[in-house]
């Protein structure tokens, strides 16, 4: 394992050369979704999953499809509906009459990139079918456990507007998502570019392979070499602990019902390393932590009824924590 700072820097710089070509290829079919693309790269690098919230028509499906084309891996999409069954996601045992025995039929979860579209439209028993695959990267059907392919990334979407007929994701499910990303409308200039690109009957969603699975594996090894100062580790812990002890902050007293779990601490340092890697750095800076803090904490902080009555948002709570905790 390299110990010299210069050697580590060289490894990180050489391993991250695919970032720019990937972003460039993705930009051929995506306009104004740079933050979402970066979040997907963070998920790939850290083996994490994404929960995307945004109104319909903001190219969420197109983004995952384009990423699959850039890596040359399998992509599958599951449309979550109220009548969906767990077997429709992970698979089940099918009886073969000719052989007189049961055979496993693997579900669509066996892929590299999985789009769980409108995940909150399926009941909890279906949502929970993804828990094992997201955490352990495996699926148990009958008495046999099957490993999922690598890389494996789940991008789940939910519509923030139409809540009729939806099932709120349980906290255990939410906590397994590395990031919760909010996708907003494009600005006027971006909308004009989208019009120029997509205003045709021809298919414009094709991307070509620019990186390989091996590139991702090498990059993950390089991320483990990225240096994190002890003061930044303390900063990350302080941010998470602040969500559990709101009484220490007069602005947040009685505002937080449940704080972030230790997964938030782990994911903060992993995602911060990934951001440093994307920027070609062999060390983490406080701005890397701030860059991912909202995406990692917004779905792990539960507000009190008092806070909701006063129209306090999770975003403002995180802002207050970032402004209060001393930056190293």
Buried (B, 14 or more C-beta within 10 A) or exposed (E): EEEEEEEBBEBBBEBBEBBEEBBEBBBBBBBBBEBBBBBBBBBBBBBBBBBBBBEEEBBBBBBBBBBBBBBBBEBBBBEBBEEBEBBBBBBBBEEEEEEEEEEBEBBBBBBBBBBBBBBBBBBEEBBBBBEBBBEEBEBEBEEEEBEBEBBBBBBBBBBEEEEEEBBEBEEEBBBBBBBBBBBEEBEEEEEEBBEEEBEEEEEEBEBEEBBEBEBBEBBBEBBEBBBBEEEBBEBBBBBBBBBBEBEEBEEBEEBBBEBBBEBBBBBBBBBBBBBBBBBBBBBBBBEBBBBBBBBBBBBBBBBBEEBEEEEBEBEBBBEBBBEBBEEB
